[in-house]
Amino acid sequence: MHVQTNWWEHFFEGLAVSMWLQAIPATHTQNEAERIARLLALSPGADVLDVPCGAGRLSLTLGARGYHVTGVDWSSESLAYAQSLDAASSVSWHRREMRDLPWPARFDGAFCVGNSFGYLDEEGNAAFLRAVRASLKPGARFVLETPMVLENLLHRLQARPWWKVGDIHLLVENQYDQTTSRLDIEYTFVSNGRIEVRRGSHRAYPYRELFALLASCGFSVETAEPWSREAHSVWFVATRV
């Protein structure tokens, strides 16, 4: 399976966006936003960075709770949807690549959740973490949630799973390359006779390696709960030092 290095530039369009808009229940988003605010130890009115923010489900929820949120994403379609829901202008939206964060020492907290980490190459992923660190005030926290922790990923990885969300069927073909530690994925979206195929690639990190990567990028690292092999994802809490 050949996956372009910059696959993420055109992945989040069309049915891929439509499916994610329907995939996560509102109650889950509310609970997740509450957990993020708690893990970041946010004070009322804190400045928060959501990167990448997708269609803004968490940015909007935190903005409605009184936080000053900056949402960054590359997908113009996702951002347009987010802005269409933001009648109160509770979020500052920016179409930027996730390493392009021109706000030095501005934020009281930042987060990256929803399988949004590991899109880039080795240096790119590290550059993203360094950019997040540079955007944080000293002592501020960064929450990283990812299912791409190797010890959690490999034992539950299926070759060809599928899901149905609303009127969209998603068929997935997974290929893990042990020589690059990347999971290459072909996604086929089917809805009302319309078929769209996308390819993506995620860097999967052993737990220890990801922990060390965060530390090498200037963070003091802990996890939100004890590690469990059965967990779908791991939540890291990284503090800017």
C-alpha positions in Angstrom: 0.0 0.0 0.0 1.5 3.3 -1.1 0.7 6.3 1.2 1.9 9.8 0.3 3.9 11.6 3.0 1.4 14.5 3.0 -1.7 12.3 2.9 -3.4 14.4 5.6 -3.5 17.5 3.4 -6.5 16.1 1.4 -7.8 13.3 3.7 -10.4 15.3 5.6 -12.8 16.1 2.8 -16.2 14.8 1.7 -17.4 11.6 3.3 -14.5 11.4 5.7 -15.7 14.7 7.3 -19.4 13.7 7.1 -18.7 10.5 8.9 -16.7 12.0 11.8 -19.4 14.6 12.3 -21.8 11.7 13.1 -19.4 9.3 14.8 -19.1 10.7 18.3 -22.1 11.2 20.6 -22.6 14.6 22.3 -22.4 13.0 25.7 -19.0 11.6 24.9 -17.8 15.0 23.8 -19.1 16.6 27.0 -17.3 14.0 29.1 -14.1 14.3 27.1 -14.1 18.1 27.4 -14.5 17.8 31.1 -11.6 15.4 31.4 -9.4 17.6 29.3 -10.2 20.7 31.4 -9.4 18.7 34.6 -6.2 17.2 33.3 -5.0 20.6 32.1 -5.9 22.1 35.5 -7.5 25.0 33.7 -8.6 28.1 35.6 -11.8 30.0 34.6 -11.2 31.9 31.3 -7.9 30.2 30.6 -6.4 30.3 27.1 -6.4 26.8 25.5 -5.1 25.4 22.2 -6.8 22.6 20.4 -4.6 21.2 17.7 -5.7 19.8 15.4 -9.3 20.7 16.2 -11.1 19.0 13.3 -14.7 20.2 13.1 -14.4 21.8 16.5 -16.5 19.5 18.7 -14.2 20.0 21.7 -13.2 23.6 20.9 -16.9 24.6 20.9 -17.7 22.7 24.0 -14.8 24.2 26.0 -15.6 27.7 24.5 -19.2 27.3 25.7 -17.7 26.7 29.2 -16.0 30.1 29.2 -12.5 29.2 28.1 -10.7 31.2 25.4 -10.0 28.5 22.8 -7.8 28.6 19.7 -8.6 25.9 17.2 -6.1 25.0 14.6 -6.7 22.6 11.7 -5.6 22.2 8.0 -9.0 20.9 6.7 -10.9 23.9 5.4 -14.1 21.8 5.2 -13.9 20.9 8.9 -13.2 24.5 9.9 -16.0 25.8 7.8 -18.4 23.4 9.6 -17.0 24.5 13.0 -17.4 28.1 12.2 -21.0 27.6 11.1 -21.8 26.4 14.6 -19.9 29.1 16.4 -22.6 31.8 16.4 -21.2 33.3 19.6 -17.7 33.4 18.2 -16.4 31.5 21.2 -13.4 30.1 19.4 -10.6 31.7 17.4 -10.3 29.5 14.3 -7.1 29.2 12.2 -6.3 27.2 9.1 -2.7 26.2 9.8 -0.5 23.1 9.5 -0.1 21.6 13.0 3.5 22.5 13.3 2.8 26.2 12.5 1.8 27.7 15.9 3.0 31.3 16.0 1.9 32.1 19.6 5.0 32.0 21.8 4.2 31.3 25.5 0.6 32.2 25.1 -1.5 29.3 26.2 -2.4 28.0 29.7 -3.0 24.5 28.2 -3.1 22.6 25.0 -4.4 19.3 23.8 -4.3 16.8 20.9 -6.9 14.1 21.0 -8.9 11.9 18.7 -6.2 9.9 16.9 -4.6 13.1 15.6 -1.0 12.4 16.5 1.6 10.5 14.4 0.6 11.7 10.9 4.0 13.1 10.2 7.5 11.6 9.7 9.9 11.3 12.6 11.2 14.9 12.6 7.7 16.2 11.8 6.1 14.6 14.9 8.9 15.9 17.1 8.6 19.4 15.5 4.9 19.4 16.3 5.6 18.6 20.0 8.3 21.3 20.1 5.8 23.8 18.5 3.2 23.0 21.1 5.7 23.4 23.9 6.8 26.8 22.6 3.2 28.0 22.5 2.6 27.1 26.2 3.4 29.3 29.2 6.1 27.8 31.5 4.5 25.2 33.7 1.4 24.8 31.5 0.2 21.4 30.5 -0.3 19.5 27.2 -2.7 16.6 27.0 -1.9 14.0 24.3 -4.3 11.2 23.7 -3.4 8.5 21.2 -4.3 4.9 20.2 -1.0 4.6 18.4 0.9 3.2 21.4 2.3 -0.1 20.0 1.6 -2.2 23.1 -2.1 -1.2 22.9 -2.4 -1.2 19.2 -1.0 -4.6 18.0 -3.1 -7.0 20.1 -6.4 -5.5 18.9 -5.5 -4.6 15.3 -7.8 -6.2 12.7 -6.8 -6.6 9.1 -10.2 -5.5 7.6 -12.7 -4.0 10.1 -15.7 -2.1 9.1 -18.2 0.3 10.7 -21.6 1.9 9.9 -22.2 5.5 11.0 -25.5 6.9 10.0 -25.8 6.3 6.3 -22.1 5.9 5.8 -20.2 2.6 5.7 -16.5 2.6 6.4 -14.3 -0.3 5.4 -10.7 -0.3 6.5 -7.6 -2.2 5.5 -4.8 -2.1 8.0 -1.1 -2.9 7.1 1.5 -2.5 9.9 5.1 -2.1 8.6 7.4 -3.2 11.4 10.4 -1.8 9.6 9.1 1.8 9.9 6.7 1.4 12.9 3.9 2.8 10.8 0.3 1.7 10.4 -0.7 2.3 6.8 -4.5 2.4 6.3 -6.8 2.4 3.4 -10.3 3.8 4.1 -13.2 3.2 1.8 -16.3 5.4 2.5 -19.6 4.3 1.0 -22.8 6.3 1.1 -25.9 6.1 -1.2 -23.9 4.8 -4.1 -21.0 7.3 -3.5 -17.6 5.7 -2.9 -14.5 7.6 -1.7 -11.1 6.0 -1.0 -8.5 7.6 1.2 -5.1 6.4 2.5 -3.4 7.4 5.7 -0.4 6.5 7.7 0.3 6.8 11.5 3.6 6.4 13.3 3.0 3.9 16.1 5.3 4.4 19.1 6.2 1.9 21.9 5.1 3.4 25.2 8.6 4.1 26.4 9.6 5.7 23.1 6.7 8.1 23.1 7.3 9.0 26.7 11.0 9.7 25.9 10.0 11.7 22.8 7.8 14.0 24.9 10.6 14.4 27.4 13.2 15.2 24.7 10.9 18.0 23.4 10.9 19.8 26.7 8.1 18.2 28.7 7.9 16.6 32.1 5.6 13.6 31.4 3.1 11.5 33.3 0.0 9.5 32.3 -3.5 10.2 33.3 -4.0 6.7 34.7 -2.0 3.5 35.1 -1.2 1.9 31.8 -3.5 -0.9 30.7 -2.9 -3.2 27.8 -6.7 -3.3 27.2 -7.1 0.5 26.9 -8.1 1.8 23.4 -5.8 4.8 23.9 -3.3 6.3 26.3 -3.6 9.8 27.8 -0.3 11.5 28.4 -0.1 14.7 30.6 3.0 16.7 29.6 4.1 19.8 31.5 6.3 22.5 29.9 9.6 22.7 31.8 
